Amino acid sequence: MAATHVLFVEDDDVIREATQLALERVGFHVTAAPDGLTGLERFRADRPDIALLDVMVPGLDGVSLCRRIRDESTVPVIMLSARADSIDVVLGLEAGADDYVTKPFDSAVLVARLRAVLRRFGHAHGRDGGPRAEETAPDPAGEVLRFGDLEVDTEGMEVRKGGEPVALTPTEMRLLLEFSAAPGTVLSRDRLLERVWDYGWGGDTRVVDVHVQRLRTKIGQERIDTVRGFGYKLRG
């Protein structure tokens, strides 16, 4: 079975080569690029399973590259940022990234994060980077849920608003499914990190906040309420 293909865009030669070796050692197939424009070319030529993008790369910065990728594909994207408090983290998430990792990072943490994102996208991965038959995405409930003019087809993985289709990324879809399973119930950011982002550890709640805002722009700002100090809930 073919190994998972990772596009890795990083301009630091040492980090790029060391990280590529670490990922290949556990079974991923890695295409590396030293700048954003080369990364975009290789993305279009190779259509990788996941993209790992450093924010600060020459030619076409990581945030702009993420935006270009998201215009063409729903492939999962992880951003790499040198500062956890950087505005670049939020910009990357707003551009369509699914998660981010702060530099410097331990290769084992990066591998775990890659596999967590891939599991969310229906690519359960064993040590070789390929899918394992015993690990699959959760079974959909197989029904159409309705919330006002919003319809969520949990079997077909389709969303319609006012009868018109709504294009969601897989992460946005998983987030909406969590809300749809418990309309009117307040879901904490920590619960959403665990259920949607597969975090078995503490994570940055900005990931949740940005994705909720992105989801609101697509299904309606009024559809998801903020319960200050507790989390979010879907209006029933």
C-alpha positions in Angstrom: 0.0 0.0 0.0 1.3 3.4 -0.9 2.8 5.6 1.8 1.1 8.8 2.7 2.5 11.7 0.6 3.5 14.8 2.5 4.4 18.1 0.9 6.9 19.9 3.2 7.7 23.5 2.5 10.6 24.9 4.6 13.4 27.3 3.6 15.8 26.3 6.4 18.0 23.6 4.9 18.9 21.9 8.2 15.3 21.8 9.4 14.0 20.7 6.0 16.5 17.8 5.6 16.2 16.6 9.2 12.4 16.7 9.3 12.2 15.0 5.9 14.4 12.2 7.2 12.4 11.9 10.4 9.1 11.6 8.5 10.5 9.1 6.0 11.9 7.0 8.8 8.4 6.3 10.0 7.0 5.6 6.5 5.8 8.9 5.0 6.7 9.8 1.5 8.0 13.4 1.5 8.3 16.0 -1.2 10.3 18.9 0.1 10.4 22.4 -1.3 12.6 25.4 -0.2 10.1 28.2 -1.0 6.4 28.8 -1.6 6.4 29.0 -5.3 8.2 25.7 -5.7 5.9 24.3 -3.1 2.8 25.4 -5.1 4.3 23.8 -8.3 4.9 20.5 -6.5 1.5 20.6 -4.9 -0.1 20.9 -8.3 2.1 18.3 -9.9 2.0 15.7 -7.1 -1.3 16.3 -5.3 0.0 15.1 -1.9 -2.2 13.7 0.9 -1.2 16.5 3.3 0.7 19.8 3.2 3.1 20.9 6.0 3.9 24.6 5.4 6.3 26.9 7.2 4.8 30.4 7.6 8.0 32.3 6.8 9.2 31.0 3.4 10.4 33.2 0.5 8.7 33.7 -2.9 5.2 32.9 -1.6 4.8 32.9 2.1 3.2 30.0 3.9 -0.1 31.8 4.6 -0.5 32.8 0.9 0.5 29.3 -0.2 -2.1 27.8 2.2 -4.8 30.1 0.7 -3.8 29.1 -2.9 -4.0 25.4 -1.9 -7.3 25.9 -0.2 -8.7 27.5 -3.4 -7.9 24.3 -5.3 -8.3 21.5 -2.7 -9.5 20.4 0.7 -6.3 18.5 1.4 -5.3 18.9 5.1 -2.8 21.7 5.8 -0.6 22.1 8.9 1.2 25.4 9.4 4.6 25.7 11.2 5.2 28.9 13.1 8.2 30.0 15.1 6.1 31.7 17.7 3.0 30.3 19.4 1.6 33.9 20.0 2.3 35.0 16.4 -0.5 36.6 14.4 0.7 34.3 11.6 -0.9 31.4 13.4 -4.3 33.0 13.3 -3.7 34.2 9.7 -2.8 30.7 8.7 -5.9 29.2 10.3 -8.1 31.9 8.7 -6.5 31.1 5.3 -7.8 27.5 5.7 -5.1 25.6 7.6 -6.5 22.8 9.8 -3.9 22.9 12.5 -0.4 24.3 13.4 2.7 23.3 15.2 5.1 25.6 16.9 8.8 25.6 16.1 11.1 24.2 17.4 9.3 20.9 17.5 10.1 17.4 18.5 9.8 15.1 15.4 7.6 12.6 17.4 5.2 15.4 18.2 5.0 16.4 14.6 4.4 12.8 13.5 1.6 12.5 16.1 0.0 15.7 14.8 0.2 14.6 11.2 -1.4 11.3 12.0 -4.1 13.0 14.1 -5.0 15.3 11.2 -5.0 12.4 8.7 -7.3 10.4 10.9 -9.7 13.2 10.9 -9.6 13.2 7.2 -10.4 9.5 6.9 -6.8 8.4 6.5 -6.0 6.2 9.6 -2.3 5.6 9.6 -0.1 2.8 10.9 3.7 3.1 11.4 4.3 2.8 7.7 2.2 5.8 6.9 -0.4 3.7 5.1 -4.0 3.1 6.2 -4.9 0.3 8.6 -8.1 -1.6 8.0 -9.0 -1.7 11.7 -8.9 2.1 12.0 -11.7 3.9 10.2 -13.6 7.2 10.4 -16.6 7.1 12.7 -19.8 5.7 11.0 -22.2 8.5 10.0 -25.6 8.4 11.6 -27.1 8.3 8.1 -29.8 10.9 8.3 -30.5 14.5 7.2 -30.6 16.9 10.2 -32.5 20.2 9.8 -31.9 23.4 11.7 -34.1 26.1 10.1 -32.9 26.5 6.5 -29.7 24.5 7.3 -29.6 20.8 6.2 -26.8 18.4 7.3 -26.7 15.1 5.4 -24.7 13.0 7.8 -24.4 10.1 5.3 -23.7 12.0 2.2 -21.5 14.4 4.1 -23.3 17.3 2.4 -24.6 20.6 3.8 -27.2 22.8 2.2 -28.4 26.3 3.3 -31.7 27.5 1.8 -31.4 24.5 -0.6 -28.0 25.6 -1.9 -24.9 23.4 -1.3 -22.4 24.7 1.2 -18.7 23.8 0.6 -17.0 22.8 3.8 -13.5 21.5 4.5 -13.4 18.2 6.2 -12.4 19.9 9.5 -15.4 22.3 9.2 -17.6 19.3 8.4 -16.5 17.4 11.5 -17.0 20.5 13.6 -20.6 21.0 12.3 -21.3 17.3 12.9 -20.3 17.7 16.5 -22.7 20.6 16.9 -25.4 18.9 15.0 -25.3 15.8 17.2 -26.1 18.0 20.2 -28.1 21.1 19.1 -28.7 23.5 22.0 -26.0 22.0 24.1 -22.9 24.1 24.9 -19.7 22.4 23.7 -16.5 23.6 25.4 -13.4 24.4 23.4 -11.6 21.6 25.1 -14.3 19.1 24.1 -14.1 20.3 20.5 -10.3 20.0 20.5 -10.6 16.4 21.7 -13.5 15.4 19.4 -12.7 17.3 16.2 -8.9 17.8 16.4 -8.2 14.5 18.1 -6.1 16.2 20.8 -5.5 13.8 23.7 -3.6 16.7 25.3 -4.1 20.4 25.8 -4.3 22.5 22.7 -4.6 26.1 21.5 -8.2 27.1 21.6 -7.6 29.6 18.9 -7.8 26.7 16.5 -11.4 26.2 17.6 -12.3 29.9 17.6 -11.1 30.5 14.1 -12.8 27.4 12.7 -16.1 28.3 14.4 -15.8 31.7 12.8 -15.1 30.2 9.4 -18.0 27.9 9.8 -20.3 30.8 10.7 -19.5 32.6 7.6 -20.6 29.6 5.6 -23.8 28.5 7.4 -24.9 31.8 8.9 -23.5 33.9 11.7 -26.7 33.5 13.7 -26.6 29.7 13.6 -23.8 29.2 16.3 -24.0 31.1 19.6 -21.1 31.9 21.8 -21.7 31.2 25.4 -19.0 33.4 27.1 -16.7 31.5 29.4 -18.1 28.1 28.3 -18.0 27.5 24.6 -20.4 27.3 21.6 -23.8 25.9 20.8 -25.8 25.3 17.6 -29.2 26.8 17.6 -31.8 24.0 17.3 
